[in-house]
Amino acid sequence: MAINKITSKSVKDLDLSADDLAPGTVTGAKIAPATVESSNIAPGTIANDRLSNTSITINGTSIALGASGEIVAGTDWQAVTVADGSTQLNAVAGKGYFLDTSSGVIDVKLPTSPTRGDTIVLADYGNNFATNRVIIDTGGKLIDSVVGGSPGSSGFAIETNGAIVELVFADDTAGWIIKQNNAPSDLGAENYTKYIAATGGTVATSGDFKIHTFTGDGCFVVSQAGEGEAPNTVDYLVVAGGGGGGNNDWGGGGGAGGFREAKSGCAGCYTASPLATPTGLTMAETTYPITVGGGGAAGSPKGVTGSSSIFSTITSTGGGGGGIINNPGNPGGSGGGGGGCIATSGGTGNTPPVSPPQGNNGGQGYDPAPESGGGGGGATQAGNNGGGGGGGPGGAGATTSFSGSPTAYSGGGGGAQAHNYGGSGGSGGTGGGGAGVGTASGNPGTANTGGGGGNKGNGGKGIVIIRYKFQ
C-alpha cells in the first residue's frame, strides 16, 4: 500500500531541513499554533520583511527593524535664539527654545496645522521678557479656549522675566493649553502688531526706528512686512551723484545730484527738508536692489553728468555737468552751470520733472571780460550767474535730520573765477558743492552728499537712506 501521509510523529525533531521542502508546500495553515518554538528557528532565517510590522514608533519617531536612530526623550532643546530687533522663530512641535530678548523682541510663529499632543516650550534665557517681550502668533488657533489669534491681528505676549511657557495643542475647540511657571494672567492676550523687519546697508537704531544707510550699491531685504496696527511704510532719502564741473578756467560748476525725501509720519519725529513729500513707500516681503549714483568727472567741453540713485520706484537723477566756453551746462537733477568767456546758459534742473522738484537750474556764464562760469544748481536754490567779480556760487542744497542730526545734501558746484582778472571762484553750495577755481586744480563735490563739483572738480557720490518703525 502506498504511503500518502506522514505524521509529525514520523519525523524526528530537527530531522527536516529547508532543502527537504518544496517551495510553498508548507503554509501557515499547516502549522499547528504554538508548535514552532524559538529554539527550532535558526538565527537569521526570518527576514524583517516577513514580519507583519517592519518598524516601531518610539516617542513619535518611526525606526525600521534592524536600523538605528536617535530617539529624543522629552523636549528637544534648541540652541539659544538671540533677538536682533527683527527676529522671527518658526516653532516646531516637540522642541524647546531658549529665547534671548536682551536686544529686541522675538516673534514666535506656532505651527498652522498642529495635531493633538503637539508640545512647544519657550524659556526666558536672560530674564529679559519684561524689557523686550515675546510675541506668539497662534496661526489662527485658540489659546485656552478663550482668545483666538489670526495671523497679523491677534496673538499673545509673554512679558514676565524668567517665564517658562509650555504650550500643548488639544484640538480646534480648546486650542493650545498653557502650562507655565508664572500665573496664567502673566500671559496676556492682546491685539498686537507685526513691524517691518529688514536687513541691508549700515543699520542704526534711533528709539523705535531703524535707519539703513547705503553709501554704495546693495540690497534692502524685507523679511517681514508691517501688519495689523503697525505701519507698513518706510520713509526714504535718495540723493543722486553730483555733476562734474567744466574743465577749464571759464568752466561752470557741476549741478547737484537730484534730491528726493519722504516724511510720511510713520518713521518718527524729525525735522525734514522743505522738499519732503508726505507719502512714503509701502513695503512687500521681497528684496529691493539699491543703486547709489556716482559723481560725474570734470570734463571738456562739458563736465560729465552724475549717475542716478534708485530705491524701489524712486529715482533721483544725476546732476548735470558744467559747461565751458560756448557750451551750456547739462540738464539733470540740478543743472550744471554755463561756461564763461562766450556766455552760455545753465542746464535745466528737475529733469525729468518730479514733484516735489528734485533740483534747480544752473547759473549762466558771464561775458564780456572778466569772464566767469555760472554756478551749478542745488536742491533748494538755482545756481548763481557768473559775474565780473568772479564765478557764480553754487545753489544751496537741502538740510534734513533724516538720519538723526541736521545734514545738508545736493549743493551745486561753484563756477570759475574770471580768467586772468583776479576774480574769485564761486563758492560751493551748502550740501557738498565744490568751490570754483581759476588755474588751480578743481574742488570736488563731497562724497555721499551728491554735491556738484566746482569747475575742474568731480561731482560727489550720492546716498540712499531708509527709515521705518520696527517696534
DAFENDA-V663939 format. One record per residue. N is the residue number from 1. PSI is psi as a letter, one per 40 degrees, with the letter a starting at -180 (* if undefined). Layout:
n	psi
N	PSI
N	PSI
This chain:
n	psi
1	h
2	i
3	h
4	e
5	i
6	h
7	i
8	d
9	d
10	e
11	h
12	i
13	h
14	f
15	d
16	h
17	i
18	d
19	e
20	e
21	h
22	i
23	h
24	e
25	e
26	h
27	i
28	d
29	d
30	e
31	h
32	i
33	h
34	e
35	e
36	h
37	i
38	d
39	e
40	e
41	h
42	h
43	h
44	e
45	e
46	h
47	i
48	d
49	e
50	e
51	i
52	d
53	h
54	e
55	i
56	i
57	h
58	h
59	f
60	e
61	h
62	h
63	h
64	i
65	h
66	e
67	i
68	i
69	i
70	h
71	h
72	h
73	h
74	a
75	h
76	g
77	h
78	i
79	i
80	h
81	h
82	h
83	i
84	e
85	e
86	f
87	h
88	i
89	h
90	h
91	i
92	h
93	i
94	e
95	i
96	i
97	h
98	h
99	h
100	h
101	f
102	d
103	e
104	i
105	i
106	h
107	h
108	h
109	h
110	i
111	i
112	e
113	g
114	i
115	i
116	h
117	e
118	h
119	h
120	h
121	h
122	h
123	h
124	h
125	d
126	f
127	f
128	e
129	d
130	d
131	d
132	h
133	i
134	h
135	h
136	h
137	h
138	e
139	f
140	e
141	i
142	i
143	h
144	f
145	e
146	c
147	h
148	i
149	h
150	h
151	h
152	e
153	d
154	i
155	a
156	i
157	h
158	h
159	f
160	h
161	i
162	e
163	h
164	h
165	h
166	h
167	h
168	h
169	h
170	c
171	a
172	e
173	d
174	d
175	a
176	h
177	h
178	h
179	h
180	i
181	e
182	i
183	i
184	d
185	e
186	e
187	g
188	h
189	h
190	i
191	h
192	i
193	i
194	h
195	i
196	h
197	h
198	i
199	i
200	i
201	a
202	h
203	h
204	i
205	h
206	g
207	b
208	e
209	i
210	i
211	h
212	h
213	h
214	h
215	e
216	i
217	i
218	a
219	h
220	h
221	h
222	h
223	d
224	h
225	i
226	h
227	i
228	b
229	e
230	i
231	i
232	f
233	h
234	i
235	i
236	i
237	h
238	h
239	h
240	i
241	i
242	i
243	i
244	i
245	i
246	h
247	g
248	a
249	e
250	e
251	i
252	i
253	i
254	i
255	i
256	i
257	i
258	i
259	h
260	h
261	i
262	h
263	g
264	e
265	e
266	e
267	f
268	i
269	h
270	i
271	h
272	i
273	i
274	e
275	e
276	h
277	i
278	e
279	h
280	a
281	h
282	h
283	i
284	i
285	g
286	a
287	h
288	h
289	i
290	h
291	h
292	h
293	h
294	i
295	i
296	i
297	i
298	i
299	i
300	h
301	e
302	i
303	i
304	h
305	i
306	i
307	i
308	i
309	i
310	h
311	h
312	b
313	e
314	h
315	h
316	h
317	i
318	i
319	i
320	i
321	i
322	i
323	i
324	a
325	h
326	f
327	h
328	i
329	i
330	i
331	i
332	a
333	d
334	i
335	i
336	i
337	i
338	i
339	i
340	a
341	c
342	h
343	h
344	i
345	i
346	i
347	i
348	h
349	i
350	f
351	h
352	i
353	h
354	i
355	h
356	i
357	i
358	e
359	a
360	i
361	i
362	i
363	i
364	i
365	i
366	h
367	i
368	a
369	i
370	h
371	i
372	i
373	i
374	i
375	i
376	i
377	i
378	i
379	d
380	e
381	i
382	i
383	i
384	i
385	i
386	i
387	i
388	d
389	e
390	i
391	i
392	h
393	i
394	i
395	i
396	i
397	a
398	h
399	h
400	i
401	f
402	d
403	e
404	d
405	i
406	h
407	h
408	i
409	i
410	f
411	i
412	i
413	i
414	i
415	i
416	i
417	i
418	h
419	h
420	f
421	e
422	e
423	i
424	i
425	i
426	i
427	i
428	i
429	i
430	h
431	f
432	e
433	h
434	i
435	i
436	i
437	i
438	c
439	e
440	i
441	i
442	i
443	h
444	i
445	i
446	h
447	i
448	f
449	e
450	e
451	i
452	i
453	i
454	i
455	h
456	e
457	i
458	i
459	i
460	i
461	i
462	a
463	i
464	h
465	h
466	h
467	h
468	i
469	h
470	e
471	*
